[in-house]
Amino acid sequence: MPKDHLNTVFKGALILSISSLVAKVLSAVYRIPLQNMVGNTGFYVYQQIYPLYGIGMTFALNGFPNFISKLVAEQPDETSKSLIARRAFHILSGLSLVVFFGLQLGATWIAAHMGDVNLAPIISAVAWMFVFMPWLATGRGYYQGKFLMGPTAVSQLIEQVVRVAIIIMAAYFSVRLGWDNYRMGTWAMSSAPLAAICSSLIFTAFGLRYLLAPAPAPTHPLPSYRKLTKRFVIEGGTLCLVAAVVILLQLVDSFTVMRGLVHQGQLPEVAKALKGVYDRGQPLVQLGLVVATAFSATLLPALTDALAKRQPIEFKRQTQAMVHVSLALSMAATVGLAALMPQINRLLFGSLEGTTALRIYIISILFAALITTYTSVLQSLNEYTAMIIGIIAGLATKVLANYIFVVHYGINGASTVTVLSLAVMFAVMWLGSPEDLQQVLLESGYLIKLLALSAVMGIVVVLSCHQITALVGPILANTRGMAGIITVIGVLIGVLVFVAGAVYARLFTIREWLVLPYGKRLIKAVAKGKEHHS
């Protein structure tokens, strides 16, 4: 790969990574004020339908654009690139119309099977987003296939900013004007198609030139629509499935948690509020995943480069760095959140309801981060079998066990099955991956060191929080302000203990430290300390 071209790829990957990071943080953070404004039941109404939006945006943002970019990159000239994009647009248009009409016509049926027929108008509102999915996915895929990540990054940010603004406005007017929760939910989910329209405007020039104008004569043979559709279903479908793993588990929750709680004996209104409490875990897991995967993702271009240059030793080193950094950050985030969960729950959501369920739920961060990292490596190796089997096994676990566990154990059961499903997914992927990739987790006692260090960090944080609570007294400790102070102190103590322990135990190699924020400074500080003591 020429140096200039490689620099373009690296720069594009960085732009897209930064925009994705900002979009993910926005997507997680807005739900906290939303829950505070509309309460547990209002949050339940929004979260019940959110997975439908999430799946649509996964198709439009990750899965299909990545596949289309591959199709575009395969073409030998500009005319072929534009023609393959046009064919992709036609195929996606057919798919999106099927989904759109399916959701519109089946809205009442879907809502009834979720246990709440009042959700039907909200399903109809979110369905309109799928009309714009082909335009977005094709535009993003075309530019990514030419290694131009700017349009995708800008459209991604516009989509999130517009959507979040509309949702918060809907919540505000709901409180001010006394709307019921379902009216609020309909307006909030109308943000999806409106945001899709705004982000689609970025691709207006592209669409008018390449998708809607008369097609030029082909310069090279193109795959038939039949072959292309088959590739869309197999390759594109696989990428979409991988990108939508966590959202698919949430979709299972939408169909089983509310109904399971009612079957358990809860009144419908109580069940809705409990589902809203359970859904508090989703923004926490999302934020934890942003932290856990953001820095390891910076190694992806280097991984691709090593593979392209056929450097197996360098590829293994980069893979090891990705897995180690992702696992360490996800473990630290999981243990830290679990230790601070009572304070975080009160600070962010105003009560201690569901603390146990949330503590179980955030273990998802650990397995979801590992799944994300391993799928990135397996995709670069074109190893899809283990991924598909793993995802199917995990989803089957969730579908078969969730309702039963909710009936017997309430929202604690739903949290447990989510973690179990992700664990099954990762276990199958790990066992089905090449031996070198399996060994990455087991080399040089890394896992034992990390578990010991995380346990020490968790114990120190819990004891510190108990000590502060005892000093200020139970009344003051139960206020949101004090919960915030304890959380900040707990986070600082946790970070100091983890970093100091990682240095002492030599948890990371120098390469891995350099991936982390301020890692270079820390290496220099430790080196100076050793010189001073010698």
Secondary structure, DSSP 8 states (H G I E B T S, - for coil): --HHHHHHHHHHHHHHHHHHHHHHHHHHHTHHHHHHHHHHHHHHHHHHHHHHHHHHHHIIIIIHHHHHHHHHHH-SSHHHHHHHHHHHHHHHHHHHHHHHHHHHHHHHHHHHHTT-GGGHHHHHHHHTHHHHHHHHHHHHHHHHHTT--HHHHHHHHHHHHHHHHHHHHHHHHHHHHT--HHHHHHHHHTHHHHHHHHHHGGGHHHIIIIISS-----SS----HHHHHHHIIIIIHHHHHHHTHHHHHHHHHHHHHHHHHHHHT--HHHHHHHHHHHTTHHHHHHHHHHHHHHTGGGGHHHHHHHHHTT-HHHHHHHHHHHHHHHHHHHHHHHHHHHHHHHHHHHHHHSS-TTHHHHHHHTTHHHHHHHHHHHHHHHHHTT--HHHHHHHHHHHHHHHHHHHHHHHHHHHHHHHHHHHHHHHHHHHHHHHHS-HHHHHTTTGGGHHHHHHHHHHHHHHHHHHHHHHHHHHH-HHHHTSHHHHHHHHHHHHHHHHHHHHHHHHHTT-S-HHHHHHSTTHHHHHHHHHHHHHHH-
